[in-house]
Structure formats: C-alpha cells, structure tokens
Amino acid sequence: MIDDMLRTPEAIRDAERWTAHNYHPLPVVISSAEGCWLTDVDGRRYLDCLAGYSALNFGHRHPTLIAAAHAQLDRLTLTSRAFIHDQFADFCRELAELCGKDLVLPMNTGAEAVETGIKVARKWGYQVKGVAPGQANIVVAEGNFHGRTTTIVSFSTDSDARADFGPYTPGFTVVPYGDLAALTAAIDENTVAVLIEPIQGEQGVVVPPEGYLPGVRRVCTEQNVLFIADEIQSGLGRTGDTFACDHENVTPDMYLLGKALGGGIVPVSAVAANADVLGVLRPGQHGSTFGGNPLACAVATEVVRLLATGEFQRRSTELGARLHAGLRSLIGRGLVAVRGRGLWAGLDIDPTLMSGREACERLAERGVLAKDTHGATIRLAPPLVITEEEIDHAPPQLPAPLAG
C-alpha cells in the first residue's frame, strides 16, 4: 500500500507523535511544489487535485504572487490596524470593486470571515432592522460547512464537527439545503440574515437546484433580511465565474471570502458589503491584529488583479467542462454520480466497492492527490493553472473498476 512508497516513514510517525489528531492526512510527505505538481521527500511527483481546498486556485508558487510577497517581505510585514500602511487602501478598493461593493473588512481565516459576517448581521438587525435586543436569528442550511469555531459548529449538522463541543450558541435556524419553501417559512420578524454556501463544498460539491439562489435573493429582499454568501471555497474563479452566485446573476448583500484570496502564500479573508451593512461597525467593536497586514494585502491585491483579467474564470469554465466530461464517462463503472461546476467536482463512489478514503489512497499511489469526504465521496479541485493534458491525466488514475 501507500506506506511502502515512502522510504522515510519516520516523518509521518513524528507528525503523529507531536500533533493533535484533528486531521487524518494521507501518508504523503510533501517537500516542494510548482504549479499543479507536488514533490514528496523521496522525489515522487503528484498532480494536486485538491489545491488546498481552493486556497491554491492559482497553483503553487505563482510567479506574480511570489514576487509580490518577496518585494513586501523586504519592506514591511505588519503594523496592526493601529496604523495605516501603504498596501491597505489599494487592496480594499480593488477587492470592493471586484465584488461590486462599497466596503471591505479584511481578516485572516475563512472562519473569521464567517464570524465577522454573523456579528455584522446581528448588529445590522438591531440597529437598522429594529430587531428586539438579543432576539436576532440567522437561517442556515443543512450540510453546511462554514468553519469550526464554537459559534459556527453550533449550527453544523456534521456530527464530527459538532458533537461534544457544546453548550451551543443560540440564534440559528437550520433548514434543508436547496429547499426555498423551507427557508421562506423559517424567516420571521427576528431574522437578520440567510447564510448559505452557493455550492456546498465540504458536503461533496453539492450544487443547489436551478432557481434556488435567485429565490433566496428575492425572499431576502422581500423580508428585509441580509443574504450572506459564503464564497470562501466557491469564489474567486473556482466555478468558472468570479463568484458562484454569478452563474444565476445573483448578488448577495455580503460576500464572505478567503482561501484563494491569499494566493496559497498567506491566510487572507475578507467580508465585502455596502456601507449600509458594514457601516454599522464602529472602532473597537471588531478587529484583528493581523487582518489586512501589509504582506497579506500585497499578495491579495495581486490575486484580485489576476482575477480582474477574467483569464482564470475562462480557464475554469473551459477546462472544467473537459474534467466533468472525463469523469462522467466513468459513471456506471464504479462512480454513482458526478456533481460540480467549473474546476470543482464531487464524485460519489459505489460504497460497496471502496470508501472515499481508500480511493484517495489508491489515487495517491498513482500520483494524484485528492480528498475524500462523507464516506464514499471524493472532491476534485485542481489549480486553475492546470493544462488540458493534466486534466486528461487525472480521471484514468481512479482505481479499478472506476477507471477500467
């Protein structure tokens, strides 16, 4: 099996010895990377079909982003938000323009962006909508993944993420994903926001029914409720548009962004919304020492500029169609279903054949790295710099009988 590939398993044993077991990584030890390819400590190369859960949309060590990081490292790395640095305004302005919003609030991680969105929505509810103090609620969807803080896991339906982490934070109503009638029925006079992923990544790249997102937009407008789109995994080119919401011409009140925003170099997240929403915050009410730091802004500004060209959105659309065609040809040969959009796919394997974990281990043996989720599902999300040849290489590496 895969352990036999490594001549230095002590690196894996040391990691297990000195690290809390909050992850179950594949037994591969990576030492370098370039573009779509990873190299392990023994010199074996792997095609990266996970891209850091979309954090590496532009591949490993994209030269433009590396150059921006190097230049900034020689000048200034941190000031805290106690002062303004010379990279801050450009980043906030260019990201706001990309999102079509007035304001940006930079943070670090995706979970921080979600927590920020929750706080802003509650404050907006009290100050603007007039919800009674302490009564604000937010409607969320089953199968969601918005992070793992204590507040966020309080409305998770994943037992691994939620169990034994109570007491749980109140103020959330969970409805089935994709069910507009259930979402509408859950909204009341105290509802301040609907928080959903336009495509549920951790759940297995689940795309909602056509018309669902426009329906959510319409209901939120009618009921004076904020529509918050968690585009942390789905946004910034992954699905073939800048945002997954763009596929149905939907504009949320608030974007939650992260992962790819840091170019695979530094953690960067952000909330983007108009002034009538983000403008409820005042100094001292929310912040982060590292949020919007000079190094993060220098890299993230170049990310925004790469996206502004439209090149990566086009690549995701065109190469995504090629990827999905190759995967769909395997349905009936061990694959039960293929879902997704752009360069993002969820594959359901016949669970009587093997688990998703076993399939990923076999893929790794054949030089392709991917990630399983929820038993018998694999997620594929290669960097947007992948080539046609590399796309065509991936599906045949799926283990027999999936690939014949």
Contacts in CASP RR format, 6 or more apart in sequence:
PFRMAT RR
TARGET T0000
AUTHOR 0000-0000-0000
METHOD contacts of the structure
MODEL  1
MIDDMLRTPEAIRDAERWTAHNYHPLPVVISSAEGCWLTDVDGRRYLDCL
AGYSALNFGHRHPTLIAAAHAQLDRLTLTSRAFIHDQFADFCRELAELCG
KDLVLPMNTGAEAVETGIKVARKWGYQVKGVAPGQANIVVAEGNFHGRTT
TIVSFSTDSDARADFGPYTPGFTVVPYGDLAALTAAIDENTVAVLIEPIQ
GEQGVVVPPEGYLPGVRRVCTEQNVLFIADEIQSGLGRTGDTFACDHENV
TPDMYLLGKALGGGIVPVSAVAANADVLGVLRPGQHGSTFGGNPLACAVA
TEVVRLLATGEFQRRSTELGARLHAGLRSLIGRGLVAVRGRGLWAGLDID
PTLMSGREACERLAERGVLAKDTHGATIRLAPPLVITEEEIDHAPPQLPA
PLAG
1 361 0 8 1.000
1 365 0 8 1.000
2 26 0 8 1.000
2 27 0 8 1.000
2 28 0 8 1.000
2 361 0 8 1.000
2 364 0 8 1.000
2 365 0 8 1.000
3 9 0 8 1.000
3 27 0 8 1.000
5 28 0 8 1.000
5 42 0 8 1.000
5 44 0 8 1.000
5 365 0 8 1.000
6 12 0 8 1.000
6 27 0 8 1.000
6 28 0 8 1.000
6 29 0 8 1.000
6 40 0 8 1.000
6 41 0 8 1.000
6 42 0 8 1.000
7 42 0 8 1.000
8 29 0 8 1.000
8 41 0 8 1.000
8 42 0 8 1.000
9 27 0 8 1.000
11 29 0 8 1.000
11 41 0 8 1.000
12 27 0 8 1.000
12 29 0 8 1.000
15 25 0 8 1.000
24 357 0 8 1.000
26 360 0 8 1.000
26 361 0 8 1.000
26 364 0 8 1.000
26 369 0 8 1.000
28 40 0 8 1.000
28 46 0 8 1.000
28 364 0 8 1.000
28 369 0 8 1.000
29 40 0 8 1.000
29 41 0 8 1.000
30 38 0 8 1.000
30 39 0 8 1.000
30 40 0 8 1.000
30 41 0 8 1.000
30 46 0 8 1.000
31 39 0 8 1.000
31 40 0 8 1.000
31 41 0 8 1.000
31 43 0 8 1.000
32 38 0 8 1.000
32 39 0 8 1.000
33 39 0 8 1.000
33 48 0 8 1.000
33 60 0 8 1.000
33 61 0 8 1.000
34 60 0 8 1.000
34 61 0 8 1.000
35 48 0 8 1.000
35 59 0 8 1.000
35 60 0 8 1.000
35 61 0 8 1.000
35 62 0 8 1.000
35 383 0 8 1.000
35 385 0 8 1.000
36 47 0 8 1.000
36 48 0 8 1.000
36 59 0 8 1.000
36 60 0 8 1.000
36 382 0 8 1.000
36 383 0 8 1.000
36 385 0 8 1.000
36 386 0 8 1.000
36 387 0 8 1.000
36 390 0 8 1.000
37 45 0 8 1.000
37 46 0 8 1.000
37 47 0 8 1.000
37 48 0 8 1.000
37 60 0 8 1.000
38 45 0 8 1.000
38 46 0 8 1.000
38 47 0 8 1.000
38 48 0 8 1.000
38 60 0 8 1.000
38 369 0 8 1.000
39 45 0 8 1.000
39 46 0 8 1.000
40 46 0 8 1.000
44 367 0 8 1.000
45 367 0 8 1.000
46 364 0 8 1.000
46 367 0 8 1.000
46 368 0 8 1.000
46 369 0 8 1.000
47 367 0 8 1.000
47 368 0 8 1.000
47 369 0 8 1.000
47 382 0 8 1.000
47 390 0 8 1.000
47 393 0 8 1.000
47 394 0 8 1.000
48 56 0 8 1.000
48 59 0 8 1.000
48 60 0 8 1.000
48 369 0 8 1.000
48 382 0 8 1.000
48 383 0 8 1.000
49 363 0 8 1.000
49 368 0 8 1.000
49 369 0 8 1.000
49 370 0 8 1.000
49 380 0 8 1.000
49 381 0 8 1.000
49 382 0 8 1.000
49 394 0 8 1.000
50 369 0 8 1.000
50 370 0 8 1.000
50 371 0 8 1.000
50 379 0 8 1.000
50 380 0 8 1.000
50 381 0 8 1.000
50 382 0 8 1.000
51 57 0 8 1.000
51 59 0 8 1.000
51 381 0 8 1.000
51 382 0 8 1.000
51 383 0 8 1.000
52 259 0 8 1.000
52 264 0 8 1.000
52 381 0 8 1.000
53 233 0 8 1.000
53 259 0 8 1.000
53 371 0 8 1.000
53 381 0 8 1.000
54 232 0 8 1.000
54 233 0 8 1.000
54 234 0 8 1.000
54 235 0 8 1.000
54 236 0 8 1.000
54 238 0 8 1.000
54 259 0 8 1.000
54 260 0 8 1.000
54 344 0 8 1.000
54 381 0 8 1.000
55 258 0 8 1.000
55 259 0 8 1.000
55 260 0 8 1.000
55 262 0 8 1.000
55 263 0 8 1.000
55 264 0 8 1.000
56 260 0 8 1.000
56 263 0 8 1.000
56 264 0 8 1.000
56 383 0 8 1.000
57 236 0 8 1.000
57 237 0 8 1.000
57 238 0 8 1.000
57 259 0 8 1.000
57 260 0 8 1.000
57 263 0 8 1.000
57 312 0 8 1.000
57 383 0 8 1.000
57 384 0 8 1.000
58 65 0 8 1.000
58 260 0 8 1.000
58 263 0 8 1.000
58 264 0 8 1.000
58 303 0 8 1.000
58 306 0 8 1.000
58 312 0 8 1.000
58 383 0 8 1.000
58 384 0 8 1.000
58 385 0 8 1.000
59 264 0 8 1.000
59 383 0 8 1.000
59 384 0 8 1.000
59 385 0 8 1.000
60 264 0 8 1.000
60 383 0 8 1.000
62 263 0 8 1.000
62 306 0 8 1.000
62 385 0 8 1.000
64 302 0 8 1.000
64 306 0 8 1.000
65 262 0 8 1.000
65 263 0 8 1.000
65 264 0 8 1.000
65 265 0 8 1.000
65 299 0 8 1.000
65 302 0 8 1.000
65 303 0 8 1.000
66 265 0 8 1.000
68 298 0 8 1.000
68 299 0 8 1.000
68 301 0 8 1.000
68 302 0 8 1.000
69 265 0 8 1.000
69 266 0 8 1.000
69 295 0 8 1.000
69 298 0 8 1.000
69 299 0 8 1.000
71 298 0 8 1.000
72 87 0 8 1.000
72 294 0 8 1.000
72 295 0 8 1.000
72 298 0 8 1.000
72 299 0 8 1.000
73 295 0 8 1.000
75 294 0 8 1.000
76 85 0 8 1.000
76 86 0 8 1.000
76 87 0 8 1.000
76 294 0 8 1.000
76 295 0 8 1.000
77 293 0 8 1.000
77 294 0 8 1.000
77 295 0 8 1.000
78 289 0 8 1.000
78 290 0 8 1.000
78 293 0 8 1.000
78 294 0 8 1.000
78 295 0 8 1.000
79 85 0 8 1.000
79 293 0 8 1.000
79 294 0 8 1.000
80 289 0 8 1.000
80 290 0 8 1.000
80 293 0 8 1.000
81 287 0 8 1.000
81 288 0 8 1.000
81 289 0 8 1.000
81 291 0 8 1.000
81 292 0 8 1.000
85 293 0 8 1.000
85 294 0 8 1.000
85 297 0 8 1.000
86 294 0 8 1.000
87 294 0 8 1.000
87 297 0 8 1.000
87 298 0 8 1.000
87 301 0 8 1.000
88 292 0 8 1.000
88 294 0 8 1.000
88 297 0 8 1.000
90 297 0 8 1.000
90 301 0 8 1.000
91 104 0 8 1.000
91 106 0 8 1.000
91 292 0 8 1.000
91 297 0 8 1.000
91 298 0 8 1.000
91 300 0 8 1.000
91 301 0 8 1.000
91 304 0 8 1.000
92 103 0 8 1.000
92 104 0 8 1.000
92 106 0 8 1.000
94 301 0 8 1.000
94 304 0 8 1.000
94 305 0 8 1.000
94 308 0 8 1.000
95 104 0 8 1.000
95 257 0 8 1.000
95 261 0 8 1.000
95 270 0 8 1.000
95 272 0 8 1.000
95 300 0 8 1.000
95 301 0 8 1.000
95 304 0 8 1.000
96 102 0 8 1.000
96 103 0 8 1.000
96 104 0 8 1.000
96 272 0 8 1.000
98 242 0 8 1.000
98 304 0 8 1.000
98 307 0 8 1.000
98 308 0 8 1.000
99 243 0 8 1.000
99 255 0 8 1.000
99 257 0 8 1.000
99 272 0 8 1.000
100 251 0 8 1.000
100 272 0 8 1.000
101 255 0 8 1.000
101 272 0 8 1.000
101 273 0 8 1.000
101 274 0 8 1.000
102 273 0 8 1.000
102 274 0 8 1.000
102 275 0 8 1.000
102 278 0 8 1.000
103 272 0 8 1.000
103 273 0 8 1.000
103 274 0 8 1.000
103 275 0 8 1.000
103 278 0 8 1.000
103 279 0 8 1.000
104 270 0 8 1.000
104 271 0 8 1.000
104 272 0 8 1.000
105 116 0 8 1.000
105 120 0 8 1.000
105 270 0 8 1.000
105 271 0 8 1.000
105 272 0 8 1.000
105 278 0 8 1.000
105 281 0 8 1.000
105 286 0 8 1.000
106 268 0 8 1.000
106 269 0 8 1.000
106 270 0 8 1.000
106 288 0 8 1.000
106 291 0 8 1.000
106 292 0 8 1.000
106 296 0 8 1.000
106 297 0 8 1.000
106 300 0 8 1.000
107 113 0 8 1.000
107 116 0 8 1.000
107 269 0 8 1.000
107 270 0 8 1.000
107 271 0 8 1.000
107 287 0 8 1.000
107 288 0 8 1.000
107 291 0 8 1.000
107 292 0 8 1.000
108 267 0 8 1.000
108 268 0 8 1.000
108 269 0 8 1.000
108 288 0 8 1.000
108 290 0 8 1.000
108 291 0 8 1.000
108 296 0 8 1.000
109 258 0 8 1.000
109 267 0 8 1.000
109 269 0 8 1.000
110 147 0 8 1.000
110 232 0 8 1.000
110 256 0 8 1.000
110 258 0 8 1.000
110 259 0 8 1.000
110 269 0 8 1.000
111 146 0 8 1.000
111 147 0 8 1.000
111 148 0 8 1.000
111 149 0 8 1.000
111 152 0 8 1.000
112 269 0 8 1.000
112 288 0 8 1.000
113 232 0 8 1.000
113 256 0 8 1.000
113 257 0 8 1.000
113 258 0 8 1.000
113 269 0 8 1.000
113 270 0 8 1.000
113 271 0 8 1.000
114 146 0 8 1.000
114 147 0 8 1.000
114 149 0 8 1.000
114 152 0 8 1.000
114 195 0 8 1.000
114 230 0 8 1.000
114 232 0 8 1.000
114 256 0 8 1.000
115 149 0 8 1.000
115 151 0 8 1.000
115 152 0 8 1.000
116 256 0 8 1.000
116 271 0 8 1.000
116 286 0 8 1.000
117 193 0 8 1.000
117 195 0 8 1.000
117 228 0 8 1.000
117 254 0 8 1.000
117 256 0 8 1.000
117 271 0 8 1.000
118 138 0 8 1.000
118 151 0 8 1.000
118 193 0 8 1.000
118 195 0 8 1.000
119 286 0 8 1.000
120 254 0 8 1.000
120 271 0 8 1.000
120 273 0 8 1.000
120 277 0 8 1.000
120 278 0 8 1.000
120 280 0 8 1.000
120 281 0 8 1.000
120 286 0 8 1.000
121 136 0 8 1.000
121 138 0 8 1.000
121 192 0 8 1.000
121 193 0 8 1.000
121 195 0 8 1.000
121 226 0 8 1.000
121 228 0 8 1.000
121 254 0 8 1.000
122 136 0 8 1.000
122 138 0 8 1.000
122 192 0 8 1.000
123 280 0 8 1.000
123 281 0 8 1.000
123 285 0 8 1.000
124 192 0 8 1.000
124 226 0 8 1.000
124 277 0 8 1.000
124 280 0 8 1.000
125 131 0 8 1.000
125 136 0 8 1.000
125 192 0 8 1.000
126 133 0 8 1.000
126 134 0 8 1.000
126 136 0 8 1.000
127 280 0 8 1.000
128 276 0 8 1.000
128 280 0 8 1.000
129 192 0 8 1.000
129 224 0 8 1.000
131 189 0 8 1.000
131 190 0 8 1.000
131 192 0 8 1.000
132 190 0 8 1.000
135 190 0 8 1.000
136 171 0 8 1.000
136 190 0 8 1.000
136 191 0 8 1.000
136 192 0 8 1.000
137 171 0 8 1.000
137 172 0 8 1.000
137 173 0 8 1.000
137 188 0 8 1.000
137 190 0 8 1.000
137 191 0 8 1.000
137 192 0 8 1.000
138 155 0 8 1.000
138 171 0 8 1.000
138 172 0 8 1.000
138 173 0 8 1.000
138 191 0 8 1.000
138 192 0 8 1.000
138 193 0 8 1.000
138 194 0 8 1.000
138 195 0 8 1.000
139 172 0 8 1.000
139 173 0 8 1.000
139 175 0 8 1.000
139 183 0 8 1.000
139 186 0 8 1.000
139 187 0 8 1.000
139 191 0 8 1.000
139 193 0 8 1.000
139 194 0 8 1.000
139 195 0 8 1.000
139 225 0 8 1.000
140 146 0 8 1.000
140 155 0 8 1.000
140 172 0 8 1.000
140 173 0 8 1.000
140 174 0 8 1.000
140 175 0 8 1.000
140 194 0 8 1.000
140 195 0 8 1.000
140 196 0 8 1.000
141 174 0 8 1.000
141 175 0 8 1.000
141 176 0 8 1.000
141 177 0 8 1.000
141 178 0 8 1.000
141 183 0 8 1.000
141 196 0 8 1.000
141 197 0 8 1.000
141 200 0 8 1.000
142 157 0 8 1.000
142 174 0 8 1.000
142 175 0 8 1.000
142 176 0 8 1.000
142 177 0 8 1.000
143 156 0 8 1.000
143 157 0 8 1.000
143 158 0 8 1.000
143 177 0 8 1.000
143 200 0 8 1.000
143 202 0 8 1.000
143 203 0 8 1.000
143 206 0 8 1.000
144 155 0 8 1.000
144 156 0 8 1.000
144 157 0 8 1.000
144 177 0 8 1.000
144 195 0 8 1.000
144 196 0 8 1.000
144 197 0 8 1.000
144 200 0 8 1.000
144 203 0 8 1.000
145 156 0 8 1.000
145 158 0 8 1.000
145 161 0 8 1.000
145 197 0 8 1.000
145 200 0 8 1.000
145 201 0 8 1.000
145 202 0 8 1.000
145 203 0 8 1.000
146 152 0 8 1.000
146 156 0 8 1.000
146 195 0 8 1.000
146 197 0 8 1.000
146 230 0 8 1.000
146 232 0 8 1.000
147 153 0 8 1.000
147 161 0 8 1.000
148 161 0 8 1.000
150 165 0 8 1.000
150 166 0 8 1.000
150 168 0 8 1.000
150 169 0 8 1.000
151 169 0 8 1.000
153 161 0 8 1.000
153 162 0 8 1.000
153 165 0 8 1.000
153 168 0 8 1.000
154 162 0 8 1.000
154 166 0 8 1.000
154 168 0 8 1.000
154 169 0 8 1.000
154 170 0 8 1.000
154 172 0 8 1.000
155 169 0 8 1.000
155 172 0 8 1.000
155 174 0 8 1.000
156 162 0 8 1.000
157 174 0 8 1.000
158 202 0 8 1.000
162 168 0 8 1.000
173 186 0 8 1.000
173 191 0 8 1.000
175 182 0 8 1.000
175 183 0 8 1.000
175 185 0 8 1.000
175 186 0 8 1.000
176 182 0 8 1.000
177 196 0 8 1.000
177 200 0 8 1.000
177 203 0 8 1.000
177 206 0 8 1.000
177 208 0 8 1.000
178 208 0 8 1.000
178 209 0 8 1.000
178 212 0 8 1.000
180 211 0 8 1.000
180 212 0 8 1.000
180 215 0 8 1.000
180 216 0 8 1.000
180 219 0 8 1.000
183 194 0 8 1.000
183 216 0 8 1.000
183 219 0 8 1.000
184 219 0 8 1.000
187 194 0 8 1.000
187 219 0 8 1.000
187 223 0 8 1.000
187 225 0 8 1.000
191 223 0 8 1.000
191 225 0 8 1.000
192 225 0 8 1.000
192 226 0 8 1.000
193 225 0 8 1.000
193 226 0 8 1.000
193 227 0 8 1.000
193 228 0 8 1.000
193 254 0 8 1.000
194 216 0 8 1.000
194 219 0 8 1.000
194 220 0 8 1.000
194 225 0 8 1.000
194 226 0 8 1.000
194 227 0 8 1.000
194 228 0 8 1.000
195 228 0 8 1.000
195 230 0 8 1.000
196 216 0 8 1.000
196 228 0 8 1.000
196 229 0 8 1.000
196 230 0 8 1.000
197 229 0 8 1.000
197 230 0 8 1.000
197 231 0 8 1.000
197 233 0 8 1.000
197 234 0 8 1.000
198 208 0 8 1.000
198 213 0 8 1.000
198 229 0 8 1.000
198 230 0 8 1.000
198 231 0 8 1.000
198 234 0 8 1.000
198 243 0 8 1.000
198 244 0 8 1.000
198 245 0 8 1.000
198 250 0 8 1.000
199 205 0 8 1.000
199 206 0 8 1.000
199 207 0 8 1.000
199 208 0 8 1.000
199 233 0 8 1.000
199 234 0 8 1.000
199 239 0 8 1.000
199 244 0 8 1.000
199 340 0 8 1.000
199 341 0 8 1.000
199 344 0 8 1.000
200 206 0 8 1.000
201 233 0 8 1.000
201 234 0 8 1.000
201 344 0 8 1.000
201 379 0 8 1.000
202 233 0 8 1.000
202 373 0 8 1.000
203 373 0 8 1.000
203 374 0 8 1.000
204 339 0 8 1.000
204 346 0 8 1.000
204 373 0 8 1.000
204 374 0 8 1.000
204 377 0 8 1.000
204 379 0 8 1.000
205 339 0 8 1.000
205 340 0 8 1.000
205 341 0 8 1.000
205 344 0 8 1.000
205 345 0 8 1.000
205 346 0 8 1.000
205 379 0 8 1.000
206 339 0 8 1.000
207 339 0 8 1.000
207 340 0 8 1.000
207 341 0 8 1.000
210 248 0 8 1.000
211 248 0 8 1.000
213 245 0 8 1.000
213 248 0 8 1.000
213 250 0 8 1.000
214 248 0 8 1.000
214 249 0 8 1.000
214 250 0 8 1.000
216 227 0 8 1.000
216 250 0 8 1.000
217 227 0 8 1.000
217 250 0 8 1.000
217 251 0 8 1.000
217 252 0 8 1.000
219 225 0 8 1.000
220 226 0 8 1.000
220 227 0 8 1.000
220 253 0 8 1.000
226 253 0 8 1.000
226 254 0 8 1.000
226 277 0 8 1.000
227 252 0 8 1.000
227 253 0 8 1.000
227 254 0 8 1.000
228 252 0 8 1.000
228 253 0 8 1.000
228 254 0 8 1.000
228 256 0 8 1.000
229 243 0 8 1.000
229 244 0 8 1.000
229 245 0 8 1.000
229 250 0 8 1.000
229 252 0 8 1.000
229 254 0 8 1.000
229 255 0 8 1.000
229 256 0 8 1.000
230 256 0 8 1.000
231 243 0 8 1.000
231 244 0 8 1.000
231 245 0 8 1.000
231 255 0 8 1.000
231 256 0 8 1.000
231 257 0 8 1.000
232 256 0 8 1.000
232 257 0 8 1.000
232 258 0 8 1.000
232 259 0 8 1.000
232 269 0 8 1.000
233 259 0 8 1.000
234 243 0 8 1.000
234 244 0 8 1.000
234 344 0 8 1.000
235 242 0 8 1.000
235 243 0 8 1.000
235 244 0 8 1.000
235 257 0 8 1.000
235 260 0 8 1.000
236 242 0 8 1.000
236 243 0 8 1.000
236 257 0 8 1.000
236 258 0 8 1.000
236 259 0 8 1.000
236 260 0 8 1.000
236 261 0 8 1.000
236 303 0 8 1.000
236 307 0 8 1.000
237 243 0 8 1.000
237 260 0 8 1.000
237 307 0 8 1.000
237 312 0 8 1.000
237 313 0 8 1.000
237 316 0 8 1.000
237 384 0 8 1.000
238 244 0 8 1.000
238 260 0 8 1.000
238 316 0 8 1.000
238 342 0 8 1.000
238 343 0 8 1.000
238 344 0 8 1.000
238 381 0 8 1.000
238 384 0 8 1.000
239 247 0 8 1.000
239 316 0 8 1.000
239 340 0 8 1.000
239 341 0 8 1.000
239 342 0 8 1.000
239 343 0 8 1.000
239 344 0 8 1.000
240 247 0 8 1.000
240 313 0 8 1.000
240 314 0 8 1.000
240 316 0 8 1.000
240 317 0 8 1.000
240 320 0 8 1.000
240 341 0 8 1.000
240 342 0 8 1.000
240 343 0 8 1.000
241 247 0 8 1.000
241 313 0 8 1.000
241 317 0 8 1.000
242 307 0 8 1.000
242 310 0 8 1.000
242 313 0 8 1.000
243 255 0 8 1.000
244 341 0 8 1.000
245 251 0 8 1.000
245 252 0 8 1.000
247 341 0 8 1.000
253 273 0 8 1.000
253 274 0 8 1.000
253 277 0 8 1.000
254 271 0 8 1.000
254 272 0 8 1.000
254 273 0 8 1.000
254 277 0 8 1.000
254 278 0 8 1.000
255 270 0 8 1.000
255 271 0 8 1.000
255 272 0 8 1.000
255 273 0 8 1.000
256 269 0 8 1.000
256 271 0 8 1.000
257 269 0 8 1.000
257 270 0 8 1.000
257 271 0 8 1.000
257 272 0 8 1.000
258 268 0 8 1.000
258 269 0 8 1.000
258 270 0 8 1.000
259 269 0 8 1.000
260 303 0 8 1.000
261 268 0 8 1.000
261 269 0 8 1.000
261 270 0 8 1.000
261 300 0 8 1.000
261 303 0 8 1.000
262 268 0 8 1.000
262 296 0 8 1.000
262 299 0 8 1.000
262 300 0 8 1.000
262 303 0 8 1.000
263 299 0 8 1.000
263 300 0 8 1.000
263 303 0 8 1.000
265 299 0 8 1.000
266 295 0 8 1.000
266 296 0 8 1.000
266 299 0 8 1.000
267 296 0 8 1.000
268 292 0 8 1.000
268 296 0 8 1.000
268 299 0 8 1.000
268 300 0 8 1.000
270 300 0 8 1.000
271 278 0 8 1.000
290 296 0 8 1.000
306 312 0 8 1.000
307 313 0 8 1.000
312 384 0 8 1.000
315 343 0 8 1.000
315 384 0 8 1.000
315 385 0 8 1.000
316 342 0 8 1.000
316 343 0 8 1.000
316 384 0 8 1.000
317 342 0 8 1.000
319 342 0 8 1.000
319 343 0 8 1.000
319 384 0 8 1.000
319 386 0 8 1.000
319 388 0 8 1.000
319 391 0 8 1.000
320 342 0 8 1.000
320 343 0 8 1.000
320 391 0 8 1.000
321 342 0 8 1.000
322 388 0 8 1.000
322 391 0 8 1.000
322 392 0 8 1.000
323 342 0 8 1.000
323 343 0 8 1.000
323 345 0 8 1.000
323 380 0 8 1.000
323 382 0 8 1.000
323 391 0 8 1.000
323 394 0 8 1.000
323 395 0 8 1.000
324 338 0 8 1.000
324 340 0 8 1.000
324 342 0 8 1.000
324 345 0 8 1.000
326 392 0 8 1.000
326 395 0 8 1.000
327 335 0 8 1.000
327 338 0 8 1.000
327 345 0 8 1.000
327 347 0 8 1.000
327 380 0 8 1.000
327 395 0 8 1.000
328 338 0 8 1.000
329 395 0 8 1.000
330 338 0 8 1.000
330 395 0 8 1.000
330 398 0 8 1.000
330 402 0 8 1.000
330 403 0 8 1.000
331 337 0 8 1.000
331 338 0 8 1.000
333 401 0 8 1.000
333 402 0 8 1.000
333 403 0 8 1.000
333 404 0 8 1.000
334 349 0 8 1.000
334 350 0 8 1.000
334 353 0 8 1.000
334 401 0 8 1.000
334 402 0 8 1.000
335 347 0 8 1.000
335 348 0 8 1.000
335 349 0 8 1.000
335 350 0 8 1.000
335 398 0 8 1.000
335 402 0 8 1.000
336 348 0 8 1.000
336 349 0 8 1.000
336 350 0 8 1.000
337 347 0 8 1.000
337 348 0 8 1.000
338 345 0 8 1.000
338 346 0 8 1.000
338 347 0 8 1.000
338 348 0 8 1.000
339 345 0 8 1.000
339 346 0 8 1.000
339 348 0 8 1.000
340 346 0 8 1.000
343 381 0 8 1.000
343 382 0 8 1.000
343 384 0 8 1.000
343 386 0 8 1.000
344 379 0 8 1.000
344 380 0 8 1.000
344 381 0 8 1.000
345 379 0 8 1.000
345 380 0 8 1.000
345 381 0 8 1.000
346 377 0 8 1.000
346 378 0 8 1.000
346 379 0 8 1.000
346 380 0 8 1.000
347 377 0 8 1.000
347 378 0 8 1.000
347 379 0 8 1.000
347 380 0 8 1.000
348 376 0 8 1.000
348 377 0 8 1.000
349 355 0 8 1.000
349 356 0 8 1.000
349 359 0 8 1.000
349 376 0 8 1.000
349 377 0 8 1.000
349 378 0 8 1.000
349 402 0 8 1.000
350 376 0 8 1.000
351 375 0 8 1.000
351 376 0 8 1.000
353 401 0 8 1.000
353 402 0 8 1.000
354 362 0 8 1.000
354 376 0 8 1.000
354 399 0 8 1.000
355 372 0 8 1.000
355 375 0 8 1.000
355 376 0 8 1.000
356 372 0 8 1.000
356 375 0 8 1.000
356 376 0 8 1.000
356 377 0 8 1.000
356 378 0 8 1.000
357 372 0 8 1.000
357 375 0 8 1.000
358 399 0 8 1.000
359 372 0 8 1.000
359 378 0 8 1.000
359 398 0 8 1.000
359 399 0 8 1.000
359 402 0 8 1.000
360 369 0 8 1.000
360 370 0 8 1.000
360 371 0 8 1.000
360 372 0 8 1.000
360 378 0 8 1.000
362 398 0 8 1.000
362 399 0 8 1.000
363 369 0 8 1.000
363 370 0 8 1.000
363 378 0 8 1.000
363 397 0 8 1.000
363 398 0 8 1.000
363 399 0 8 1.000
366 397 0 8 1.000
366 399 0 8 1.000
367 397 0 8 1.000
368 393 0 8 1.000
368 394 0 8 1.000
368 397 0 8 1.000
370 378 0 8 1.000
370 379 0 8 1.000
370 380 0 8 1.000
371 378 0 8 1.000
371 379 0 8 1.000
372 378 0 8 1.000
372 379 0 8 1.000
373 379 0 8 1.000
380 394 0 8 1.000
382 390 0 8 1.000
382 391 0 8 1.000
382 394 0 8 1.000
395 403 0 8 1.000
396 403 0 8 1.000
397 403 0 8 1.000
END
